[in-house]
């Protein structure tokens, strides 16, 4: 991949990897094709029942020969310019990994944690925070994330481990596999940055219901809400039996 920063050009070996189920979103597939082709990047896909295991195997297959590894989730929406911006910021900032802004599905939160705090402890940042193009963070996501290959090779394995809470459940207070990775990554002395002016989309399936009581003539509902609430439409939906 050719990267230009000012008057300087550099050829960087970028390997893209994806952990995917057997079925996925065609919008994402076309994003991957249209965004990576201009940069001469061919993605590696590993499919399996376990996201973390598949992603580790995918990374292991390319990390020896690459300069950077680009992880892509199968529901991320992005363009060729997004990839170029992230690579430029990664080289400019000196970070060992960099992620764009991405909103959590079915939530009103961006997926990252500031150093020394959890997303629950600090839920907002100031406008001043966005004046820096890259800010250090403790955890992020793998939606469209660049990771320095040498930093990956130095991070102890296994990279992705899920840990239940003290009650042995995953209903809160537990650690997901991606968060385990980032904690190991930064604990090992690597620096993770968030690109404050670069964002990617997060595809999620919504249900549209007709309505006679709202101006838009329709109401939206998350599929999770439908299944977890007795298969009921939203209150303002019309024609429910």
N, C-alpha and C positions, 0 to 999 in steps of 0.2 A: 504494500500500500504506500503510495507516494503522499507525503505530508509536507505542506508548506507553512512555515512560520516566518512572517516577514519576508526577507530575501533569502531565507535558508530553506533548502529542500532536503528531505531525508526519506530513504526507502526503508519502510518498517515491515517486518514479517508479522502479519496478524492472522491468527487462526480463529475461526468462529465455531462455537460449539453449541449444541442444543440438546437438552434432555426432554424427550417428548413422549406422549402417549401415542397409541396407534391412530387415533383420530384427532383432528385439530381444526384450527380456524384458517380458512383459505385467505382471509384478509392478511393474516400474519405471514402466510407462505409467500404471498406476492410482495409484501414489504421486504422480506428477507432477500428475495430474488432481485428486486429492483434496487435495493440499498447496497447490497454487497457486490453485485456484478461490476459497477463502475470502478470499484476499488480492487478488482481482481481477487476477491476472497470467496472461497468455496466452503460452505458450512459443513461441519461434521455432525451427524445426528446419531444419538443412541436412544433406543426405545426400551422401556422396561417399566415394571410396576412401581419401582422405587426411584423417585426423582433424584435424590442425592447420590445414590449408587451409580445411576446412569450418567449423571453430570460428571462425577469423578472419573469414570471410565472414559468419557469423551475428552476431558481435559488431559488425562494421562496419555492419550493417543497423539496429542499435538504439542505438549508443553516442552518436549526436549528440543524441538527445532524452531519454535516460534519465539519472537521477541515479546509479543503481547497475545493474550487470549481474550477473545470477545465472547461473553456468554449472552445467549439470547433465549428468553422465555417464549413459549409457543403462543402467547396471547399479547405480545408487545407490538405496538404500532410505531413505526419510525421510518426515516428516509436516509438516503445516502449522505445528505448534509449533516444529519445527526451523528452518523459514524465519524465523519471527518471532523466535526466540532469536538467530539469526545477525545479523539486521538490527538488533536492539536493541544487541547487543554491538559491532557495527560503528560505530554512531553514538556509543555510550558511550565507546569506546576511542579514537576518532579515527584508527583504522587506515585505510589505503587499500584493503585487501583483507583478508578474513577467511575462514578455512576451518575446518571441524569436524575432529574426529578421525576418521580412516578407515584401516582395516587394508588393507594390500596383499594382493591376491588370491594365494592359494597361498603365503603367507609369514606369518611371525610378527613383523611389523613394521608400525608406524604410519607413514604417508607424510608425513614432513616432515623438514627439516634445520634444525638450530639455526644461528644466525648465526656465521660464521667456522669452521664445521666441516661435514664431510660425514656422512651417516648411518652410514658405515663407521667414521669416527673417533670418533663419540659415539653409542652405541647405547642409552643409558639416560638418564633424567632422575630426579631425586629426588622424593619426595612433596611437598617444599616447593614445587617448580615448579608443582604443580597448585593451589596456593592462590591464584594469580592467575587470574582468569577468562579473560584473554587474554594470551598470551605472544608476543613477537616471534619470527619464524622467517624463514629465508632462502628456503626452497622449501616447497611444499605440493602440492596436487592440484587437480583441477577437478571432483571428484565432486559437490559442492554448495558452490560458492564465490562469495562476493559480492565484486565489484570495483568501486571507485569509477569512474564513467564518465570524470571529468576526468583521473584518473590513467592510465586506458587511452589516452585521446586524446594524452597527453603521452609515452607509451612508444613508442620507435622501432619501426618495422616492418622486416622481417617479424617477427611475434610468435612464431611457432612454427617452429623450425628444428632438425632432427636433425643431429648431428655425429658421425661415426665416430671410433673411437680411432686411435692412431698407426699401427696395422696396417691401417687401413681397414675394420675390421669393427665389428659391434655386439654383441660377446660380452662386454663389460665394458670399463670405462674410457671409454665413449662418453657423449654427452650426448643425452638424449631431448628431444623438442620441448617438452614441458611444463616441463622444468627450464630450458631456454633462456629460456622466457618469464619465469619467476620471477627468473632472474638479471638479465635486462634490466630487469625491473620494479623490483627493489630497487636496482640500479645507478643507475637514473634518479632515485633519492631517494624512492621510494614505500615505504610501510611495510606489511609483510604480517604478519598476526597469526593465531594458532591459538587457537580457542575450546576451552579445556582441559576444559570440562564439557559440551560438545555433541559428539555422535557421530552418524555415519550408517552405515548398513549397506552392504556391498559384496557384491552377488550373484555367486555363482560356481557353476558346474555341478560336481556331485560324482557319483561312481558308488558305489552301495551294493551290497555283496556279502554273501551269507549266510555265517555262520561258526558253527562248533560249539565254538570254543576261547576265545571272549571272552564276557563276561557279557551284553553288549548283543545278542548273537546276530547281529551284523553288523559289517562293517568298511567304512570310507569310503576312497575313493581319488580324487585329483584327476584330471581327464581328461588333463591334460598328462603326469602320471606314467604313465598307461596307454599313451599313444602313444609316449612317449620311452623306454619300457622293454620294447619288443618285444611290446606288447599283452598284457601279463601282469597277472593279478589280484594283489592283495596276498598276502603269505605266509600270512596267517591266514584267507584266504577258503576256503570249503568247496566241493567239487565241481568243481574245475578239471580240465580235460582237455587 
